[in-house]
Amino acid sequence: MTYYREFSNKKEAKRAKPLKREAFTPLAFVRVSCVHKPLASLLIATCLLLTASCGAAPPLANPPWAYADLRRLDAAGDTASPATDLLAVYTRLTGYDLQIRLDLLDLTQADDAHYEIRLWDDANYAQTPLTIQIPSQGMIRLVQPLGVSSRMQARLVRDPALDTVTLSLNRYYIGERYAFEIYIYPATSSSPADEALDIRFDDPSPQAQAPLLLAFTDTFPATTPAQALRRWDGAHTGPTGERHGLRQVLDNARRFQVPVALLDLKTTPNLAALDFLGVTEKIRQMAQEGLLLLPDVAYGDPSDISLHFSRRAATGFGLPLSPFIYAAASRLIPGASTQFVSLPDTSHISRSASTRLIPIPVQGEDMQATLDGPSLAIRSALVNAALSSDPTDLVVVGGSLPASTWSQADRAAATFAWLAAHPWIHALDGNDLMTFPIGADDQPATPITTSSTNLALSTSFIDNAIGDSAWLTFFMLTAPNDDELLAELKGKYINQLSVLRDASEWAENPTSKTLCNSQHCLLSNERFFAFIATDGARLTHLFYLDDTGPHQLIAPSSQFAVGLSDPSTWQSGLDEAADPSVVPGAFFDDQGSWMPYTQVLSASIITLTSADNSRIKSFQLREDGLVVRYQVRGYVRTRIPLVVDPQAFFSGPSEYRAILAPGSWTWGQVDGIQLQVRTDASFSAQGFTVSRPFLSQSENPNIDYPPGHYYPFPLSIVDIRAYGDFNVEIIPLK
């Protein structure tokens, strides 16, 4: 008789020779031994290859286990140790083998549980079973009935990564009809902790699978190239400091064919940032394959307007519209057939009138992805849902993606692999959710509200390009979020919407004006509209009108992003100066930034003088653009933020042209107008597109990224440094 000792590595296995012992039937056994649990599954192929030298016929490549192979499901939590808690039993005939697989609640290299399988058939083991004893360490043992002699061989694979134990027996020494029992023992007990009895070869698969909905919110909150790269594939950004980002979810969902729902991905800023990264086509393909559920998004109030912008952006970026809607404020959308909302019961699909309500997950530390696969709480919930007598029970997991380990590289791979390897789990896609039985009639949780003041301000936006920009800014500043400090900070910048409203009205009826009050000045003619804040003499906004419609040329960075600086530097007692990362318009100087200026008006010219008389800025409108003259003593540094039709960047794929020449910087979309800044001062200029060469790689904390990497989309900034007087011309080009 021949047996093989346990090998600790491949080299030792190759050197090993059979040892003689009379008590055991010939068998071959190799046990996967590894330090890091997720690596164990990588050794399975090596494990099977080594067993071929033991005299057994070499195994054929095994197909994935299927739901049809499942014979038994068992409840979780009915034993003291996860290693002795049996969840599922499978059998199948494949190649030369009868295979029996056990799914455990958890299995590690240190576990000392041992197993016993007793098998009867209609030929060799009709009266007395073949007993397979599988200790926690060492050799497996076949105990043959008296008088039965065969060349039966067995192979065993323990896979701690997938928490499975798979036994392979030579099928030609087992009758066509067979039954077996499984007993699982703790290390120090002769009484089984768990068992599965009377499992027959022709047992049907259990009636139900475990329905799982993987759904995520905050899927891609990115307003700069730096944030986009970080949210896509960030370095040291996960909850435990590992690589983390949306890419990990998408790559593993596709690799393991596990559908996921990205509830708020289809917002206008999200889609623009994803397109800038160059990943829209990947998302489109996964949506077509049914691996991504992408609801249309009502990401702010009024919900019908934000939903319109979500759908328009989806069309612009080539993504499909959806019968599903996600409402960030948890309000029911009139006319919606199916909507994701916050529900008091997250384990059932509900309804309100004719609207099917799908629960969004509640963030929980015990419902996360781990290095060993899904948490034990998720596993228990899944098997209990599969065994439930209520067919409407549903397991919903996920939550806020930035705070979740589901998008952490090491944990995502292990967890998606575990889900895919357990066919008693069924991850739901869009088609499944449309037909899944309704189990409750709950109303949504209390909705998040938007102040009536903000809503009243938004109702006057005119339907043109500037009005579109106003809406996008409004939603950026008022969309629901859980960060109260950030919400308060954004409230400091709500007044800029009145400028966008006034400019959108001017575009419908352009007139010439030169006027000021104590806080602002307005300079306009039939082609240009300039808005100047007297504190700092800042050109906050500049618009241009031609025969194609209005175009925005200059904007404060707060029109696109607020809160990019360290929260410890926020000053809630200030207004526009509350966030030091904001560039609050053009000609915002490094020194004396918020100094008050007095105004002198003449035809098409506004001259502003600082309170200490150290600086004079004059703004003159001409037929072809705006001229700004600085009179200053000593050194001055100032900046000009250019945008050039920002609504176009958020509407569909964009290609920008940047030209740096002696004395000028030209910036704008290739298929639109460009804006040229000319000056006799020393300057440098850069746009957000400077980040493109870095986007094909993961975020690297050791790279010194250029300043444009941190500019809000779709800004370009001209940085002027001068000694003494200088002039600047801002000229739109066809």
RAHUQUI-V659700 format. One record per backbone hydrogen bond with DSSP energy under -0.5 kcal/mol. NH is the residue of the N-H (numbers start at 1). CO is the residue of the C=O. If there is no record, write none. Layout:
nh=NH co=CO
nh=NH co=CO
This chain:
nh=3 co=19
nh=13 co=9
nh=14 co=10
nh=15 co=11
nh=16 co=12
nh=19 co=3
nh=21 co=1
nh=25 co=142
nh=27 co=2
nh=28 co=154
nh=30 co=156
nh=37 co=35
nh=39 co=36
nh=40 co=37
nh=42 co=39
nh=43 co=39
nh=43 co=40
nh=44 co=41
nh=47 co=43
nh=48 co=44
nh=49 co=45
nh=50 co=46
nh=51 co=47
nh=52 co=48
nh=52 co=49
nh=53 co=50
nh=54 co=51
nh=55 co=52
nh=56 co=51
nh=69 co=66
nh=70 co=67
nh=71 co=89
nh=72 co=89
nh=74 co=87
nh=84 co=81
nh=85 co=82
nh=86 co=84
nh=87 co=103
nh=88 co=103
nh=89 co=72
nh=90 co=101
nh=91 co=69
nh=92 co=99
nh=94 co=92
nh=94 co=97
nh=97 co=94
nh=98 co=169
nh=99 co=92
nh=99 co=97
nh=100 co=167
nh=101 co=90
nh=102 co=165
nh=103 co=88
nh=104 co=102
nh=104 co=163
nh=105 co=82
nh=105 co=85
nh=106 co=82
nh=111 co=108
nh=114 co=185
nh=115 co=134
nh=116 co=183
nh=117 co=132
nh=118 co=181
nh=119 co=117
nh=119 co=130
nh=120 co=179
nh=121 co=125
nh=122 co=177
nh=126 co=123
nh=130 co=119
nh=131 co=129
nh=131 co=143
nh=132 co=117
nh=132 co=130
nh=133 co=131
nh=133 co=141
nh=134 co=115
nh=134 co=132
nh=135 co=133
nh=135 co=139
nh=141 co=133
nh=143 co=131
nh=143 co=141
nh=144 co=142
nh=148 co=145
nh=149 co=147
nh=155 co=168
nh=157 co=166
nh=159 co=157
nh=159 co=164
nh=160 co=158
nh=162 co=159
nh=163 co=159
nh=164 co=159
nh=165 co=102
nh=166 co=157
nh=167 co=100
nh=168 co=155
nh=169 co=98
nh=170 co=153
nh=171 co=96
nh=171 co=169
nh=173 co=170
nh=174 co=171
nh=178 co=176
nh=179 co=120
nh=180 co=199
nh=181 co=118
nh=182 co=196
nh=183 co=116
nh=184 co=194
nh=185 co=114
nh=186 co=191
nh=189 co=186
nh=193 co=184
nh=194 co=184
nh=196 co=182
nh=199 co=180
nh=200 co=198
nh=201 co=178
nh=203 co=200
nh=210 co=424
nh=211 co=209
nh=212 co=426
nh=213 co=395
nh=214 co=212
nh=215 co=213
nh=215 co=397
nh=216 co=261
nh=217 co=399
nh=221 co=218
nh=222 co=220
nh=225 co=711
nh=226 co=709
nh=228 co=224
nh=229 co=225
nh=230 co=226
nh=231 co=227
nh=232 co=228
nh=233 co=229
nh=234 co=230
nh=234 co=244
nh=236 co=234
nh=237 co=242
nh=238 co=242
nh=241 co=238
nh=244 co=234
nh=245 co=407
nh=246 co=231
nh=247 co=232
nh=248 co=245
nh=249 co=245
nh=250 co=246
nh=251 co=247
nh=252 co=248
nh=253 co=249
nh=254 co=250
nh=255 co=251
nh=256 co=252
nh=257 co=253
nh=258 co=253
nh=259 co=257
nh=260 co=291
nh=261 co=214
nh=262 co=260
nh=262 co=293
nh=263 co=216
nh=263 co=261
nh=264 co=216
nh=265 co=262
nh=267 co=264
nh=267 co=265
nh=271 co=267
nh=272 co=268
nh=273 co=269
nh=274 co=270
nh=275 co=271
nh=276 co=272
nh=277 co=273
nh=278 co=274
nh=278 co=275
nh=279 co=274
nh=283 co=279
nh=284 co=280
nh=285 co=281
nh=286 co=282
nh=287 co=283
nh=288 co=284
nh=289 co=285
nh=290 co=287
nh=291 co=286
nh=292 co=286
nh=293 co=260
nh=294 co=292
nh=295 co=293
nh=296 co=324
nh=297 co=266
nh=298 co=296
nh=298 co=326
nh=299 co=297
nh=306 co=302
nh=307 co=303
nh=308 co=304
nh=309 co=305
nh=310 co=306
nh=311 co=307
nh=312 co=308
nh=313 co=309
nh=314 co=310
nh=315 co=311
nh=316 co=312
nh=317 co=313
nh=318 co=315
nh=319 co=314
nh=325 co=338
nh=326 co=296
nh=327 co=340
nh=328 co=298
nh=328 co=326
nh=329 co=298
nh=330 co=327
nh=334 co=332
nh=336 co=333
nh=338 co=323
nh=339 co=356
nh=340 co=325
nh=341 co=339
nh=341 co=358
nh=343 co=341
nh=344 co=443
nh=346 co=344
nh=348 co=345
nh=350 co=357
nh=352 co=355
nh=355 co=352
nh=356 co=337
nh=356 co=354
nh=357 co=350
nh=358 co=339
nh=358 co=356
nh=360 co=341
nh=363 co=361
nh=367 co=364
nh=370 co=373
nh=373 co=370
nh=375 co=368
nh=379 co=375
nh=380 co=376
nh=381 co=377
nh=382 co=378
nh=383 co=379
nh=384 co=380
nh=385 co=381
nh=386 co=382
nh=387 co=383
nh=388 co=384
nh=391 co=389
nh=393 co=390
nh=394 co=347
nh=395 co=211
nh=396 co=394
nh=397 co=213
nh=397 co=395
nh=399 co=215
nh=401 co=217
nh=402 co=218
nh=403 co=400
nh=404 co=401
nh=407 co=404
nh=408 co=405
nh=409 co=243
nh=412 co=408
nh=413 co=409
nh=414 co=410
nh=415 co=411
nh=416 co=412
nh=417 co=413
nh=418 co=414
nh=419 co=415
nh=420 co=416
nh=421 co=417
nh=422 co=419
nh=423 co=421
nh=425 co=422
nh=426 co=210
nh=427 co=425
nh=428 co=212
nh=433 co=429
nh=434 co=430
nh=435 co=431
nh=435 co=432
nh=436 co=432
nh=439 co=349
nh=440 co=349
nh=445 co=342
nh=448 co=329
nh=455 co=451
nh=456 co=452
nh=457 co=453
nh=458 co=454
nh=459 co=455
nh=460 co=457
nh=461 co=458
nh=464 co=462
nh=468 co=464
nh=469 co=465
nh=470 co=466
nh=471 co=467
nh=472 co=468
nh=473 co=469
nh=474 co=470
nh=475 co=471
nh=476 co=472
nh=477 co=473
nh=478 co=474
nh=479 co=475
nh=484 co=482
nh=487 co=483
nh=488 co=484
nh=489 co=485
nh=490 co=486
nh=491 co=487
nh=492 co=488
nh=492 co=489
nh=493 co=490
nh=494 co=491
nh=496 co=493
nh=497 co=494
nh=498 co=495
nh=499 co=495
nh=499 co=496
nh=500 co=496
nh=501 co=497
nh=502 co=498
nh=503 co=499
nh=504 co=500
nh=505 co=501
nh=506 co=502
nh=507 co=503
nh=508 co=504
nh=508 co=505
nh=509 co=505
nh=509 co=506
nh=513 co=524
nh=515 co=522
nh=517 co=520
nh=521 co=532
nh=522 co=515
nh=523 co=530
nh=524 co=513
nh=525 co=528
nh=529 co=543
nh=530 co=523
nh=531 co=541
nh=532 co=521
nh=533 co=538
nh=534 co=519
nh=536 co=534
nh=536 co=595
nh=537 co=534
nh=538 co=533
nh=539 co=586
nh=540 co=531
nh=540 co=538
nh=541 co=531
nh=542 co=554
nh=543 co=529
nh=544 co=551
nh=545 co=527
nh=546 co=549
nh=549 co=546
nh=551 co=544
nh=553 co=542
nh=554 co=542
nh=555 co=641
nh=557 co=583
nh=559 co=556
nh=560 co=557
nh=561 co=557
nh=569 co=566
nh=570 co=567
nh=571 co=578
nh=572 co=570
nh=574 co=571
nh=578 co=575
nh=580 co=578
nh=582 co=579
nh=584 co=582
nh=585 co=583
nh=586 co=539
nh=587 co=639
nh=588 co=585
nh=588 co=639
nh=589 co=587
nh=590 co=637
nh=595 co=592
nh=597 co=534
nh=598 co=609
nh=600 co=607
nh=602 co=605
nh=605 co=602
nh=606 co=619
nh=607 co=600
nh=608 co=617
nh=609 co=598
nh=610 co=615
nh=611 co=596
nh=613 co=610
nh=616 co=631
nh=617 co=608
nh=618 co=629
nh=619 co=606
nh=620 co=627
nh=621 co=604
nh=622 co=625
nh=626 co=730
nh=627 co=620
nh=628 co=728
nh=629 co=618
nh=630 co=726
nh=631 co=616
nh=633 co=614
nh=634 co=632
nh=636 co=722
nh=638 co=720
nh=639 co=588
nh=640 co=718
nh=642 co=640
nh=642 co=716
nh=643 co=553
nh=645 co=552
nh=648 co=645
nh=649 co=645
nh=650 co=646
nh=651 co=648
nh=652 co=648
nh=653 co=316
nh=657 co=668
nh=659 co=666
nh=661 co=659
nh=661 co=664
nh=664 co=661
nh=665 co=677
nh=666 co=659
nh=667 co=675
nh=668 co=657
nh=669 co=673
nh=670 co=655
nh=672 co=669
nh=674 co=733
nh=675 co=667
nh=676 co=731
nh=677 co=665
nh=678 co=676
nh=678 co=729
nh=679 co=663
nh=680 co=727
nh=682 co=721
nh=684 co=719
nh=686 co=717
nh=688 co=715
nh=690 co=687
nh=691 co=688
nh=692 co=689
nh=694 co=691
nh=695 co=692
nh=697 co=694
nh=699 co=233
nh=703 co=700
nh=705 co=703
nh=709 co=706
nh=710 co=707
nh=711 co=708
nh=713 co=223
nh=715 co=712
nh=716 co=642
nh=717 co=686
nh=718 co=640
nh=719 co=684
nh=719 co=717
nh=720 co=638
nh=720 co=718
nh=721 co=682
nh=722 co=636
nh=724 co=634
nh=724 co=722
nh=726 co=630
nh=728 co=628
nh=729 co=678
nh=730 co=626
nh=731 co=676
nh=731 co=729
nh=732 co=624
nh=733 co=674
